[in-house]
Amino acid sequence: MINKRLLIKNLLAHNDENSFYDKKCKVDIGNKEGKGKFLKHICALSNSNPKNNSYLVIGVEDNTNEIVGVPFFDDSKIQNLINAYLNNPPYVSYENIPFPHLPQDKVVGLVTIKPLEKLTSLKKNIWKYWGGTVFFRDGSISMPKSFTSEMFDVNSSVVATIEKHSHNSIEHTLDGVIDFINVRHADLFTDYRVFKEQFVVCWAGVKKVIKDNVYYSRVDIELINEQVRLFYSALDEVSITMTTDEFSILEYVLLGIQNTYKYYPLEQLTIHFKENGSYNIERNLVFEPPKFDHKLLHHIYNNNTIILNKVLIDKILNKGELEDLYNLPATYLICYLNGFESALEKLESLHPHLRKYDSKLYNAYKENLRILRKVKYN
């Protein structure tokens, strides 16, 4: 079993970026340029490593190797994006790896590209890259090459050695449990469960009981053996259920308009632990979008547009408009889910303008985009 935090350290210690791993300070797949660059790197790493895993580490400064972290990101969009744009798409996983020195809301993203002994190419045009293009790694650079390029196996032994040196130990597991419970979450309710005598799952949060049902907020859930953060949210509510070989998280999101809000089930994540020392993660979207009166939504949509236009030209908002601004991401999301297609474009146009207000508004905006991404790609 590989300790992913240790794996990242070993990758970063292996000189600089090369043909089996790359590192980025951040990756933005919310626009065409970011998607194109991400797909280029996945394509190049897959083609350059037909017989071994390859890796993309996100949240590391290129020049200094400093681990700066990125926000928690669930991978619901990654594989669908790869399948949509690549011929012979490799299987790719995105994992959130916590590091002790990072803030609570930051992790290092670890993208693992599984070996695929087939040539991967772009299926269609994206950004400035043409459909049919094949990329390979040329040292630390992803370069386009012709279809006649041969696939060479030059990294298997090196990667195998790095992964072997990253295996977990009892000491790492115990240190991880103690750090999770006694240090990082000393102010929260914490618990843990051992599965199949080898997997340890820890969770922390604000616990509350409603009609005999237990819910958690400010939730952090980790698979300690691999140092992988499974779930993190400062805003949503979750319920946790488990059996002898399954650990399941049901996520709820708070949605509504005009101070009428309720929690809606969004997604269920279930980890299935197996006797052979392996596990798999299953995600099921269970979300049913709330429906509201169309005339009421039309009024709210028009009011949102007025406020948005003022924000875009940096016009000062009055007290009422400022209060409505804090509800803007949620109400645009509701409008989009009820058939207002242009609300999505307006929601995305807010991104570069919200940081000047405060973190509460910006976090609410990111949370609504996360919900939208889950719904859209499932």
Secondary structure, 3 states (H helix, E strand, C coil): CECHHHHHHHHHHCCCCCCCEEEECCCCCCCHHHHHHHHHHHHHHHHHCCCCCEEEEECECCCCCCECCEECCCCCCHHHHHHHHEECCCCEEEEEECCCCCCCCEEEEEEEECCCCCCCEECCCECCECCCCEEEEECCEEEEECCCCCCCCCCHHHHHHHHHCCECCHHHHHHHHHHHHHHHCCCCEEEEEEECCCEEEEEEEEEEEECCEEEEEEEEEEEHHHCEEEEEEEEEEEEEEECCCEEEEEEEEEEEECCEEEEEEEEEEEEEECCCCCEEEEEEECCCCCCCCHHHHHHHHHHHHHHHHHHHCCCCCCHHHHHHHHHHHHHHHHHHHCCCCHHHHHHHHCHHHCCCCCHHHHHHHHHHHHHHHHHHHC
